[in-house]
Amino acid sequence: MKIKHVVAVVLSMTLASAWAQPAPAAKPLARLANGEVVSAQDLSDYLERRMDLRQIARNAWGVEGTVQEMVMTRVLVLEGERLKVPRKVEEGTAQRFDDVYGLAVYKSQAPACEAPANEQEARQYYDAHPEAFVLPPQARVERVILPAAAEIGGSSAMVWLQDQARAVAQGQRKFTLVAMRAQGEYSLDAQGDLGWLTLDGDHTLMRALKTVKAGELLGPVQEGDYVYLFSVLQKREARQLSWDESKSFAASRAASHCRQEAQTKIRADLFKRYGVEIDRAAIREFTTGANSVAGSKATDKADAKPAETTDATPQQ
């Protein structure tokens, strides 16, 4: 079995491998003003229950999003206890990150956000909240993603991508061929054409893609434990939708925009009240350690030889 195939198997369990081996001096991933911290072990325990988040928590972005959800759940629990919101604990002690109780507390704080009853009310919401009816910028994007620790053709992933970017920019190589080559080395994430992406995220790369024109490359750039090279094929700038374009979905958009605003405000208020600090540097460090564990296990597994049975004497 080739090492790259073993890595593909092991990386799907990257963080699980790291969680099983706690680091004695690991930095907290998040802190609260009351002295509580969210540790790597807390993350491990949480994802034991929240299997739906395991695929998301495969890189620094995903881990940060998961930690933010954990902290939001925790401060909702604290807020519920402060407000004496009833809590049902069926067995054992109450969990720190109690999703069920946290959701109940959130619902008690959030507005109803009902959809407008008719077109007139929907139009009133449209006029009062034009920002809710803006089509965000979009880009048709091709991407190459590789683990920063990978080697291709005797070079590091970064150096290899620098060479490929130069060749693509000079018209000597098609981006599609670069993506196909990268696919042979790393297949856990999509390589090549990603289709149309909505550029409304707050990640560093999303912000950078907003500045790239159609026909231009972005990168190679390292973000966390991966190196990226992007090609922007087409671009659509942000655009305010007219009422005629919006009226068919204005009612549902009004309700969803209300919920988004409420969630943002409640999170900001609670994070301020409980002094939440999410440590992005510690999260990147943790993710790097998790990937190193997975990479070492993949190499060990690939180097392991099967037991010799050719000359064994059959048992009677």
C-alpha positions in Angstrom: 0.0 0.0 0.0 1.4 3.4 -0.9 1.9 6.0 1.8 -0.4 8.5 0.2 -3.3 5.9 0.4 -2.5 5.2 4.0 -2.5 9.0 4.8 -5.9 9.3 3.2 -7.3 6.8 5.6 -5.5 8.1 8.7 -6.2 11.8 8.0 -9.9 11.1 8.1 -9.3 10.3 11.8 -6.7 13.0 12.3 -8.2 14.8 15.2 -9.4 11.6 16.8 -5.8 10.3 16.9 -4.7 13.5 18.6 -7.5 13.5 21.1 -6.6 10.0 22.2 -3.2 11.2 23.2 -3.6 14.4 25.3 -0.7 16.8 25.4 0.3 17.6 29.0 1.0 21.3 28.3 -1.6 22.0 25.6 -2.9 25.5 25.5 -6.6 26.2 26.1 -8.5 26.7 22.8 -10.8 29.2 24.5 -11.2 31.0 27.8 -14.0 32.6 29.8 -13.7 35.4 32.3 -14.8 33.1 35.1 -11.6 31.1 34.7 -13.1 28.2 32.7 -11.3 27.0 29.6 -12.1 24.9 26.6 -9.4 22.3 26.3 -8.4 19.8 23.6 -9.9 17.1 25.8 -13.2 19.1 26.0 -13.2 19.2 22.2 -12.6 15.4 22.1 -15.4 14.7 24.5 -17.8 17.0 22.7 -17.1 15.4 19.3 -17.7 12.0 20.8 -21.3 13.1 21.1 -21.5 15.4 18.1 -20.5 13.0 15.3 -22.1 15.4 12.8 -19.2 17.9 13.5 -16.3 15.5 13.0 -16.0 16.0 9.3 -16.1 19.8 9.8 -13.4 19.7 12.5 -10.6 18.5 10.1 -8.7 21.8 9.8 -8.1 25.0 11.8 -11.2 26.7 10.3 -13.4 23.8 11.2 -11.9 23.4 14.7 -12.4 27.1 15.3 -16.1 26.9 14.3 -16.6 23.9 16.5 -14.9 25.6 19.5 -17.1 28.6 18.9 -20.2 26.4 19.0 -19.0 24.8 22.2 -18.4 28.1 23.8 -21.8 29.4 22.7 -23.4 26.3 24.2 -21.5 26.8 27.5 -22.4 30.5 27.9 -26.0 29.7 27.1 -25.9 27.1 29.9 -24.4 29.7 32.3 -27.0 32.2 31.2 -29.8 29.8 31.8 -28.5 29.0 35.3 -28.2 32.8 36.0 -31.8 33.3 34.9 -33.0 30.1 36.6 -34.3 28.5 33.4 -35.6 25.0 34.3 -33.2 22.2 33.4 -33.9 18.5 33.3 -31.1 16.2 34.0 -32.2 12.6 33.5 -29.0 10.7 34.5 -25.8 11.7 36.3 -24.5 15.2 36.5 -25.3 18.0 34.2 -23.0 18.4 31.2 -21.0 21.6 30.8 -21.7 21.7 27.0 -25.4 20.7 27.2 -26.8 21.3 23.7 -30.4 20.5 24.6 -30.4 22.9 27.5 -28.5 25.5 25.6 -31.0 25.4 22.8 -33.9 25.8 25.2 -32.2 28.9 26.8 -31.5 30.3 23.3 -35.1 29.9 22.3 -36.2 31.7 25.5 -34.0 34.7 24.5 -34.5 34.8 20.7 -37.3 36.7 19.0 -40.1 34.8 17.2 -38.9 36.0 13.7 -42.2 35.2 12.0 -42.4 35.7 8.2 -44.4 38.7 7.0 -48.1 37.8 6.6 -48.5 39.3 3.1 -46.7 41.1 0.3 -47.3 44.5 1.8 -45.5 43.6 5.1 -42.7 41.8 3.1 -42.2 45.0 1.1 -42.0 47.0 4.3 -39.3 44.7 5.6 -37.5 45.0 2.2 -37.5 48.8 2.4 -36.4 48.8 6.1 -33.6 46.1 5.6 -32.0 46.5 2.2 -28.9 44.8 3.4 -30.9 41.5 3.7 -31.4 41.5 0.0 -27.9 41.9 -1.3 -26.5 39.2 -3.5 -23.0 38.6 -2.2 -20.0 38.5 -4.5 -19.4 35.1 -6.2 -16.5 33.5 -8.0 -16.0 30.5 -10.1 -12.9 29.0 -8.6 -10.4 26.2 -9.2 -8.3 25.1 -6.3 -5.3 23.0 -5.4 -4.9 22.1 -1.7 -2.0 20.1 -0.2 -0.8 19.4 3.4 2.0 21.9 4.1 4.2 18.9 5.2 3.8 17.0 2.0 6.6 16.5 -0.5 6.1 16.2 -4.3 8.9 15.4 -6.7 11.5 16.0 -4.0 10.2 19.4 -3.1 8.0 20.7 -0.4 4.3 21.4 -1.2 4.9 25.1 -1.1 7.9 25.1 -3.5 6.1 22.7 -5.8 3.1 24.9 -6.0 5.3 28.0 -6.6 6.7 26.3 -9.6 3.2 25.2 -10.8 1.9 28.8 -10.3 4.7 30.2 -12.4 4.1 27.7 -15.2 0.3 28.4 -15.2 0.9 32.2 -15.2 3.2 31.9 -18.1 0.8 29.8 -20.1 3.0 26.7 -20.0 0.7 24.5 -18.0 -3.1 24.1 -17.5 -4.4 24.5 -14.0 -6.5 21.4 -14.5 -3.3 19.3 -14.9 -1.9 20.7 -11.7 -5.0 19.8 -9.8 -5.0 16.3 -11.3 -1.4 15.8 -10.1 -2.3 17.1 -6.6 -5.3 14.8 -6.5 -2.9 11.9 -6.7 -1.1 13.1 -3.6 -4.0 14.3 -1.5 -7.7 13.4 -2.1 -9.4 14.2 1.2 -10.5 17.6 -0.1 -11.8 18.5 -3.5 -9.1 19.5 -6.1 -9.8 21.4 -9.3 -13.1 23.1 -10.1 -15.1 24.1 -7.1 -17.9 25.7 -9.1 -19.4 29.0 -8.0 -18.4 30.1 -4.4 -20.2 32.7 -2.4 -17.5 35.0 -1.0 -19.2 36.0 2.2 -17.1 34.2 4.8 -14.8 35.9 7.2 -11.9 33.6 6.6 -8.6 35.0 5.4 -8.8 33.2 2.1 -12.3 34.3 1.4 -11.4 37.9 2.0 -8.4 37.5 -0.3 -10.5 36.0 -3.1 -12.7 39.0 -3.1 -9.7 41.1 -4.3 -8.7 38.7 -7.1 -9.9 39.5 -10.7 -11.2 36.9 -13.2 -8.2 35.2 -14.9 -5.9 35.8 -12.0 -4.2 33.4 -9.5 -4.1 33.6 -5.8 -1.2 31.9 -4.0 0.4 29.7 -3.3 -0.4 30.7 0.3 -0.3 28.7 3.5 -3.2 28.8 5.9 -2.9 26.6 8.9 -1.6 23.2 7.9 -2.3 23.5 4.2 -1.0 25.3 1.2 -3.4 26.6 -1.5 -3.3 27.8 -5.0 -6.5 29.3 -6.5 -7.5 30.2 -10.0 -10.4 32.6 -10.4 -12.2 31.8 -13.7 -15.2 34.2 -13.4 -16.4 36.8 -11.0 -19.7 38.3 -10.0 -19.7 41.4 -7.8 -22.1 42.0 -5.0 -25.4 43.4 -6.2 -28.5 44.9 -4.5 -31.6 43.0 -5.6 -34.6 45.0 -6.7 -38.0 44.5 -5.2 -39.2 42.7 -8.4 -36.3 40.2 -8.0 -36.9 39.8 -4.3 -40.6 39.7 -3.8 -41.0 35.9 -4.6 -38.8 35.0 -1.6 -39.0 38.2 0.5 -41.1 36.7 3.2 -38.9 33.7 3.9 -35.8 35.9 3.6 -37.2 38.3 6.2 -37.6 35.5 8.6 -34.1 34.0 8.0 -32.5 37.4 8.2 -34.2 38.1 11.5 -32.9 34.8 12.9 -29.4 35.6 11.6 -29.4 39.0 13.2 -30.8 37.6 16.5 -28.1 34.9 16.6 -25.3 37.4 15.9 -26.6 39.8 18.6 -27.2 37.1 21.2 -23.7 35.6 20.6 -22.0 39.0 20.8 -23.9 39.9 24.0 -23.2 36.6 25.7 -19.5 36.5 24.6 -19.1 40.0 26.1 -20.9 39.2 29.3 -18.9 36.1 30.0 -15.6 37.4 28.6 -15.1 34.8 25.9 -11.7 34.7 24.2 -11.2 32.1 21.4 -7.4 31.5 20.9 -6.9 31.1 17.2 -3.1 30.6 17.6 -3.7 27.7 20.1 -6.3 26.2 17.7 -3.7 26.3 14.8 -1.1 24.8 17.0 -3.5 22.0 18.1 -4.5 21.2 14.6 -0.8 21.1 13.5 -0.1 18.6 16.3 -3.1 16.5 15.3 -2.0 16.3 11.7 1.6 15.4 12.9 0.2 12.5 14.9 -1.9 11.3 11.9 1.1 11.6 9.6 3.3 9.6 11.8 0.8 6.9 12.2 0.3 6.8 8.5 4.0 6.4 7.9 4.3 3.7 10.5 1.4 1.8 9.0 2.8 2.0 5.5 6.2 0.8 6.7 4.8 -2.1 8.6 5.4 -5.4 6.8 2.9 -8.2 6.8 3.8 -11.3 8.7 5.8 -13.9 6.6 3.6 -16.9 6.1 5.2 -18.4 2.9 7.4 -20.9 4.7 5.1 -21.6 7.7 4.3 -25.2 8.3 0.6 -25.9 8.1 -0.9 -26.9 11.4 -2.5 -30.3 11.5 
